[in-house]
Every structure is written in structure tokens, then in C-alpha cells.
Amino acid sequence: MGRRKTDFQNGPKAGPRIGKRAAAVLERMRRKGVLLMRQSSQAPEAVNGGGYLYTTHPDGRAVAPSAGRMLIAAGLVVSRRDDLFSELDGGGQLYALPVPE
């Protein structure tokens, strides 16, 4: 039995389907204005999570690696392009909600 996915948006233009943990992180980002922080690490949970640990900034709450990766891969958060190699890999350490156009 797989995890149940939830719609990020409701209605005819529904967004990508994401897990409950990722949806909870998005809601916390929206309500509290926190950012998603990605840090490379050799810790076992980071190795299992693609080499990164995820937390919210500035409150430091842990984010499941699968939720952090899902939010970034789905384009639901955008890089602040604030790391040393962001020009090369397009990544960053901090990710924020996209600014509405």
C-alpha cells in the first residue's frame, strides 16, 4: 500500500501531486514565511536522502529528505541561488516559495 498523495492545488488546474509531508512543509512556508534549507552531509539520513539534509530556516525544524527533494523536483520551491556553485548547478542552499507574477 503506497503513500497517499495530496493535491497541492484544488480545481481544474491542479498542481503536482505531493505527499503529506511535503504539503505540510509548503503550508508551514506559506503561513510562517520560513525557507527550505538544503545542506550536504555525510550523515546516514543524508546519504539515504541523496546526500542532503533538509530543514526550515530560521526555525531549524527537520524536513524529511523525500519531502525536500519532492518540493525542489516539482518546482514548488525556487532556489535563492545563494551557494558558491549556484551559477554552475542552478541549485542553492535556501529555497523559497515562488513569487506570484
Buried (B, 14 or more C-beta within 10 A) or exposed (E): EEEEBEEBEEEEEEEBBBBEBBBBBBEBBEEEEBBBBBEEEEEEEBEEBEBBBBBBBEEEEEBBBBBBBBBBEBEBBBBBBEBEEBEEEEBBBBBBBEEEE
